[in-house]
């Protein structure tokens, strides 16, 4: 039941975000290329604003659309750069022996890295991996390590890193759409 609610919340939030981005992208492209905008939500909003005499708000809507699309590109670029930097640093800190041992044991790619902090997380968008620090492994016994690994594998197979990134992007970029933030809050509660 909870899994189904989580999936429905995720799909609902993604659908709202995709519709908004599609409408904005189509609006910008159709403005540049002179395409028909009859079925574009942004164009309809501008027409309504103009009809009721709020013409200056029509230009504010243009600015909001350009800001939103520009900030989305900026945010995604920033995250990709951070991920590349993380991967580069992580590859230098990998404990090859422990990584191979745990990957064989759990028949999954488990990456163990040298760190003085006890850390465990799943990371990656389309092919997430489980990461464990050497401090965590030294701190836990065999049963506790199993519990941590299976917990992180659940996040991996549920594509939680992708869900988190997607809703983070949506809530930061289209912060002025309150229902997207509500979807994120409820999704985090169910995952």
C-alpha positions as CSV (number, residue, x, y, z in Angstrom):
1,X,0.0,0.0,0.0
2,X,2.8,2.4,1.0
3,X,4.8,1.4,-2.1
4,X,1.8,2.2,-4.3
5,X,1.2,5.6,-2.7
6,X,4.9,6.4,-3.1
7,X,4.8,5.5,-6.8
8,X,1.6,7.4,-7.4
9,X,3.0,10.5,-5.6
10,X,6.2,10.3,-7.7
11,X,4.4,9.9,-11.0
12,X,1.9,12.7,-10.1
13,X,4.7,15.1,-9.2
14,X,6.8,14.2,-12.3
15,X,3.7,14.6,-14.5
16,X,3.0,18.1,-13.2
17,X,6.7,19.1,-13.6
18,X,6.9,17.6,-17.1
19,X,3.7,19.3,-18.3
20,X,5.0,22.7,-17.0
21,X,8.4,22.3,-18.6
22,X,6.9,21.1,-21.9
23,X,4.5,24.0,-22.0
24,X,7.3,26.5,-21.2
25,X,9.7,24.9,-23.7
26,X,7.0,24.8,-26.4
27,X,6.1,28.5,-25.7
28,X,9.7,29.6,-26.0
29,X,10.3,27.7,-29.2
30,X,7.0,28.7,-30.8
31,X,7.7,32.4,-29.9
32,X,11.1,32.2,-31.7
33,X,9.9,30.2,-34.7
34,X,6.4,31.6,-35.1
35,X,4.6,28.3,-34.5
36,X,0.8,28.2,-33.6
37,X,0.4,28.6,-29.9
38,X,-3.3,27.8,-29.7
39,X,-2.9,24.9,-27.2
40,X,-0.2,26.4,-25.0
41,X,-1.0,27.1,-21.4
42,X,1.5,30.0,-21.2
43,X,-0.1,31.7,-24.2
44,X,-3.6,31.2,-22.8
45,X,-2.5,32.8,-19.5
46,X,-1.0,35.7,-21.4
47,X,-4.2,36.1,-23.4
48,X,-6.3,36.2,-20.3
49,X,-4.0,38.7,-18.6
50,X,-4.2,40.9,-21.7
51,X,-8.0,40.6,-22.0
52,X,-8.4,41.8,-18.4
53,X,-6.0,44.7,-18.9
54,X,-3.0,43.3,-17.0
55,X,-0.7,43.6,-20.0
56,X,2.5,44.3,-17.9
57,X,2.0,40.9,-16.2
58,X,2.2,39.3,-19.6
59,X,5.8,40.4,-19.8
60,X,6.4,39.2,-16.3
61,X,5.2,35.8,-17.4
62,X,7.8,35.9,-20.2
63,X,10.5,36.6,-17.7
64,X,9.3,33.9,-15.4
65,X,9.4,31.3,-18.2
66,X,12.9,32.3,-19.4
67,X,14.1,32.4,-15.7
68,X,12.7,28.9,-15.1
69,X,14.2,27.3,-18.1
70,X,17.5,29.0,-17.6
71,X,17.7,28.1,-14.0
72,X,16.8,24.4,-14.8
73,X,19.8,24.3,-17.2
74,X,22.0,25.9,-14.7
75,X,20.9,23.6,-11.8
76,X,21.4,20.4,-13.9
77,X,24.8,21.6,-15.2
78,X,25.9,22.3,-11.6
79,X,24.7,18.9,-10.4
80,X,26.5,17.1,-13.3
81,X,29.7,18.9,-12.4
82,X,29.4,18.0,-8.8
83,X,28.8,14.4,-9.7
84,X,31.9,14.3,-12.0
85,X,34.0,15.8,-9.3
86,X,32.7,13.3,-6.7
87,X,33.4,10.4,-9.0
88,X,36.9,11.6,-9.7
89,X,37.7,11.9,-6.0
90,X,35.9,8.7,-5.1
91,X,38.0,6.6,-7.5
92,X,41.1,7.7,-5.7
93,X,39.7,6.6,-2.3
94,X,38.3,3.2,-3.3
95,X,39.4,0.2,-1.2
96,X,39.8,-2.3,-4.0
97,X,40.0,-5.4,-1.8
98,X,36.9,-4.6,0.3
99,X,35.0,-3.4,-2.8
100,X,35.7,-6.7,-4.6
101,X,34.9,-8.8,-1.5
102,X,31.5,-7.1,-0.7
103,X,30.5,-6.9,-4.4
104,X,31.1,-10.7,-4.7
105,X,29.2,-11.4,-1.4
106,X,26.1,-9.4,-2.3
107,X,26.3,-10.0,-6.1
108,X,26.0,-6.2,-6.6
109,X,28.4,-3.4,-7.1
110,X,29.2,-2.2,-3.6
111,X,32.0,0.4,-3.5
112,X,34.0,0.7,-0.3
113,X,36.0,3.9,0.1
114,X,38.5,5.2,2.7
115,X,36.9,7.7,5.0
116,X,37.1,8.5,8.7
117,X,33.3,9.1,8.9
118,X,30.8,6.2,9.0
119,X,28.9,6.7,5.7
120,X,26.5,4.6,3.6
121,X,24.5,5.8,0.7
122,X,23.2,4.9,-2.8
123,X,24.1,7.3,-5.5
124,X,23.7,7.5,-9.3
125,X,20.8,8.3,-11.6
126,X,20.3,5.5,-14.1
127,X,22.7,3.0,-12.6
128,X,22.9,3.7,-8.9
129,X,25.6,2.1,-6.8
130,X,25.9,1.5,-3.0
131,X,28.8,3.2,-1.3
132,X,30.2,2.3,2.2
133,X,33.0,3.9,4.1
134,X,35.8,1.9,5.7
135,X,34.9,3.6,9.1
136,X,31.4,2.2,8.9
137,X,32.6,-1.3,8.0
138,X,35.1,-1.2,10.9
139,X,32.4,0.0,13.3
140,X,29.8,-2.7,12.5
141,X,29.6,-6.5,12.9
142,X,28.6,-8.8,10.0
143,X,24.9,-8.7,10.7
144,X,24.8,-4.9,10.9
145,X,26.7,-4.6,7.7
146,X,24.2,-6.9,6.0
147,X,21.3,-4.7,7.3
148,X,23.0,-1.5,6.0
149,X,23.8,-3.0,2.6
150,X,20.3,-4.4,2.1
151,X,18.8,-1.0,3.2
152,X,21.0,0.8,0.6
153,X,20.2,-1.8,-2.0
154,X,16.5,-1.1,-1.5
155,X,17.3,2.6,-2.3
156,X,19.2,1.5,-5.3
157,X,16.5,-0.7,-6.8
158,X,13.8,1.9,-6.0
159,X,15.8,4.5,-7.9
160,X,15.6,6.8,-4.9
161,X,18.6,8.9,-5.9
162,X,16.9,9.7,-9.2
163,X,13.6,10.5,-7.4
164,X,15.4,12.7,-5.0
165,X,17.3,14.6,-7.7
166,X,14.1,15.0,-9.8
167,X,12.1,16.4,-7.0
168,X,15.0,18.6,-5.9
169,X,15.2,20.0,-9.4
170,X,11.4,20.6,-9.6
171,X,11.1,22.2,-6.1
172,X,14.1,24.5,-6.7
173,X,13.3,25.5,-10.3
174,X,9.5,25.8,-10.1
175,X,9.3,26.8,-6.5
176,X,6.3,29.0,-7.3
177,X,4.1,25.9,-8.0
178,X,3.2,24.8,-4.4
179,X,1.7,21.4,-5.3
180,X,5.2,20.2,-6.5
181,X,6.6,20.9,-3.0
182,X,3.6,19.1,-1.4
183,X,4.3,16.1,-3.6
184,X,8.0,16.1,-2.6
185,X,7.1,16.3,1.1
186,X,4.6,13.4,0.9
187,X,7.0,11.3,-1.2
188,X,9.8,11.6,1.3
189,X,7.5,10.6,4.0
190,X,6.5,7.4,2.2
191,X,10.0,6.4,0.9
